[in-house]
Amino acid sequence: MSKPLKQIHLAAHFPGVNNTTVWSDPKAGSHIEFSSFVHFAQTAERAKFDFLFLAEGLRLREQGGKIYDLDVVGRPDTFTVLAALAAVTEHLGLTGTINSTFNEPYEVARQFASLDHLSGGRSAWNVVTSWDAFTGENFRRGGFLPQDERYSRAKEFLATTNELFDSWHGDEIVADQASGTFLRDAKAGAFVHSGQHFDIQGQFNVPRSPQGRPVIFQAGDSDEGREFAASSADAIFSRYAQLKEGRAFYTDVKNRLAKYGRRHDELLILPAASFVLADTDAEAEVLAKEVRRQQVSGATAIKHLEFVWNRDLSSYDPEGPLPDIDPDLGDNHISKGRAQVRMYRDPLATAREWRELAAANNWSIRDLVIETGNRQNFIGSPETVARTINEYVQTDASDGFILVPHITPSGLDIFADKVVPLLQEQGVFRTEYEGPTLRHQLGLAHPDEAAGERVAS
Amino acid sequence: MSSTSPSHLHLAVALDGTGWHPASWREQVARPRDLFTAGYWADLVAEAERGLLDFVTFEDGLGLQSSHYGELDGRTDQVRGRLDAVLTASRIAPLTRHIGLVPTVIATHTEPFHLSKAIATLDYVSTGRAGLRVQISARPHEADHFGRRTLPPLSLEELRTPAGQERVADLFDEAADYVEVVRRLWDSWEDDAEIRDVATGRFVDRDKLHYIDFEGAHFSVKGPSITPRPPQGQPLVTSLAHQTVPYRLVARQADIGYVTPHDADEARAIVAEIRAEQEAAGRADELVHVFGDLVVFLDDVQAAAEDRRARLDALAGEPYESDARIFAGTPAQLADLLQELAAEGLTGFRLRPAVLGHDLPAITGGLVPELQRRGAFRTAYEADTLRGLLGLARPANRYAAA
């Protein structure tokens, strides 16, 4: 009882290009038109959310050698949308997923420093790596990076951008019209970086931004990814939104902080989480089932089965039984451009297990994909969902959640209207923004402050 | 072809720091401490929009500004540092309704795939008002910021020699490939590719998404873009050109070329050269604008403009020199000059205000009314898109079946 309540952090993930985004619903709007982003961002800001989150993908997905056409396809450029959203919001953080493989540090540092200036200190970077030659076909540098080098390149990339952000200290611009001194120091922005992946030098041309550096997110889950986050990130975009797995992940990652001389509260754990709300818990359960059926059409069910079978299953009836033939254990040649397929490490066992499940429950292919697919994380009345989220946070399954609605762009509205007020009543979620920058909302110190000192909140 | 009156001039303003004169930041009106805030740029673009201008351009560069072409100058008495131009333009887009937004992009060190979707997205957030100004960088110190190629030192004098032109010709070839990739990616989605067909469960008609399969000397790009075809179909491509090699880039790939004639004869000769290159490129029947670039000091009386120029030159410690002609005078005199040059075939002008805080309001409040009185400039925005303002039709998609 003596332990003070943790304050919950909430963020809004713009619905992405997975089948979890329901485009067939009459309420579903454009995921490209700027008006959708404005609605989504302004809803999040009205609800006093910490930030908006954008994912990224740099090549359209393919399955069976053809562009995958069953899910939402396409998205705008991350940086450009975030800069425009800075004009229609005042406090909301703007988090962009930007790949460190198909970019150069100087350019990415310029873009984040510029976004931070243009938003008055609200930028954040979800640093991801990709190494596939498939995506690399869209870029100068090509794609290939051996897997064992991807974290070393990502680490060096981030370290290099930090050197660029720190190459200006914030006091260089004098702009004294009378004396004619614009810059205090002719060497402002000077940097030299000589490493395994980058050998660059010169002068950075964007002065120190309000937050010093963007807030850094990390999304990887491997041991290396967790170390990377513990050493260098401000927050983790995690996949563990369930109570037990969430607590295990939370404990594991927070325990890694000490060896880097960092405190528990210097790294936030923010899992992605979906939700379905209705007036009562029972109604929400019914609705959640309906949404899952919308998310998995018959055609989608067949395609998901192909991830495991690694074969063309288009001749199968989604309302019929599972295939008798076994998965093809050769190289993946069915699906390209998504991470999901690597999750099935033993396709034969998965196929056997699914056939047994389907037989026992009399499930069709589509039923099976729906039933074995991810259930929404929070299902219930506003009271139930608010209570559950608070319990998860107070018991250290997370520090908050990055909510992923299934409808663009209005899917967040009900959460903002019904759940946020309850969390505010319980005193676990802000009723006013805590300061101008994203670091203020997240309770993170400005990089210029001495370690241990906190931003006043 | 053009929906606008043929006697109408097109006017753009080039935004750079506090203005094009290196001492401009020292003027009372200059706001040098606001340079790195969104509000500064929003105010400038709002002023340009009040003047019904076609568009603004945003200068950019991948290194600190310098008074020398090929190297840093170590000076501390001029504006140094800048924000990314594409992001600045995007930040302003939701705050404006009619004016075009044309950021500079450097083709030499950046990824055409990223840039294509960035400009497509700028077109979405501005609902059809985006363009780009493509630029090369031959500067060795900027290449060092990327560490992927080494460029030998190059001075402005060398740049003007045949050998210097040979060197930049390769960079311009790369820029031409870059624009080709950017344009193909814009077309890589047909306009009606998104079908949302609930019956078949298909979100897109993948037969209307196209690989661009570009292979060139500097890069190959597969496509399609991750961003659907932008509202204008093809946002505007523009380029500044001083010589034959860049004129060729304009003629082959651009919708607008900015050129720097110092008198009517030069204007005539440049326009003729670009038109000939345009014909050679098989684009004779396409509308390619040729805009004259001018640095302007504008005041109600000529002496005031000249005095201001002299005062700023004195503050800078040397006379300001430019690739473009420097004009100092009244709005009526400038209107005379613009009409004289337009008679030689220029279809518009990109004005570079010497001091943005002074000369931009002088353009919108002095030059524009003067041109309107002469029936030479619009009195209201008459189109919803930048292409529309410039009399350019929305182009057919190169990949769509006829």
Interface residues (C-beta under 8 A of the other chain):
Chain A: W23 S24 I32 E33 F34 V38 G57 L58 R59 L60 K66 I67 D69 L70 D71 V72 V73 G74 R75 P76 D77 F79 T80 V81 A83 A84 A86 A87 V88 F102 N103 E104 Y106 E107 R110 Q111 S114 L115 H117 L118 S119 G120 E137 N138 F139 R140 R141 W168 I173 A175 Q177 G180 T181 F182 L183 R184 D185 A186 A188 G189 F198 D199 I200 Q201 G202 Q203 N205 V206 P207 S209 S297 G298 A299 T300
Chain B: A23 W25 R26 E27 Q28 A30 P32 R33 F36 T37 A38 A42 G61 L62 G63 L64 Q65 L72 G74 R75 T76 D77 Q78 V79 R80 G81 R82 L83 D84 V86 L87 T88 S90 R91 I92 A93 P94 L95 H109 T110 E111 F113 H114 K117 A118 A120 T121 L122 Y124 V125 T127 H141 E142 D144 H145 F146 G147 R148 W189 E194 R196 V198 T200 G201 R202 F203 V204 D205 R206 L209 H218 F219 S220 V221 K222 G223 P224 S225 I226 T227 P228 L315
